[in-house]
Amino acid sequence: MARGLIRGSDGNWISGFSGYLGRVDILFAELYAIHQGLCQISRMQLQQVIVYPDSAHAVSLVRDGMLVTHLYAPLIQNIKDQLSSLPSR
């Protein structure tokens, strides 16, 4: 299961998502949830966002990089591309 929510700056719920992923490991579920959240942010055309993932490991893979041979390298690269397309402060 991958799920997440999007809140406004006042803390109120704006949108959410969830989906059944089948049998996957927790790292894939965390990365997929980040990816889906960023897709939803893009569709909603939100300008300023803060992402709070649950997994420090997923964050470090996105932030610090990984080997191109990493099992989830394409998904991690998609997340990096999504982040770079967001307007910066």
C-alpha positions in Angstrom: 0.0 0.0 0.0 1.3 3.4 -0.9 -0.5 6.5 0.5 -0.1 10.1 1.2 -1.8 13.3 1.8 -1.5 16.9 0.8 -2.2 19.7 3.3 -2.4 23.4 2.9 -0.2 25.8 4.9 -2.9 26.0 7.5 -2.7 22.2 8.0 -6.1 21.5 6.4 -6.5 18.5 4.0 -6.4 19.4 0.3 -6.0 15.9 -1.3 -4.9 12.4 -0.7 -4.1 9.2 -2.5 -3.7 5.5 -1.8 -3.1 2.5 -3.9 -2.5 -1.2 -3.5 1.0 -2.2 -4.9 0.8 -5.9 -4.4 3.8 -7.6 -2.8 6.6 -5.1 -2.7 9.3 -4.1 -0.2 8.9 -1.1 2.0 11.5 0.9 0.2 9.6 0.6 -3.1 6.4 1.6 -1.4 8.0 4.7 0.2 9.6 5.7 -3.1 6.4 5.1 -5.0 4.4 7.2 -2.5 6.9 10.1 -2.9 6.5 9.8 -6.7 2.7 9.7 -6.6 2.6 12.6 -4.2 4.8 14.7 -6.6 2.6 13.7 -9.5 -0.5 14.9 -7.7 1.2 18.1 -6.7 2.1 18.7 -10.4 -1.4 18.0 -11.5 -2.8 20.4 -9.0 -0.2 23.0 -10.0 0.8 23.7 -6.4 3.7 26.2 -6.3 5.3 25.8 -2.9 5.5 22.4 -1.3 7.3 20.7 1.5 7.6 16.9 1.3 7.7 14.9 4.5 8.5 11.2 3.6 8.6 8.6 6.3 11.7 6.8 5.1 15.2 8.3 5.8 16.6 5.7 3.4 14.4 6.8 0.6 15.3 10.5 1.3 19.0 9.7 1.2 18.7 7.8 -2.1 16.9 10.8 -3.7 19.1 13.4 -2.1 22.6 11.8 -2.2 22.1 9.6 -5.3 22.6 6.0 -6.0 24.3 3.6 -8.4 22.7 3.4 -11.8 22.5 -0.3 -11.2 20.3 0.2 -8.1 17.1 -1.8 -8.4 15.0 1.4 -8.1 17.3 3.7 -10.0 14.6 4.6 -12.7 12.0 5.5 -10.0 14.6 7.5 -8.0 15.6 9.4 -11.1 11.9 10.2 -11.9 11.5 11.6 -8.4 14.7 13.7 -8.9 13.3 15.0 -12.2 10.0 15.8 -10.6 11.7 17.7 -7.8 13.8 19.7 -10.2 10.8 20.8 -12.2 9.1 22.3 -9.1 9.6 26.1 -8.7 12.3 26.8 -6.2 11.9 29.4 -3.4 
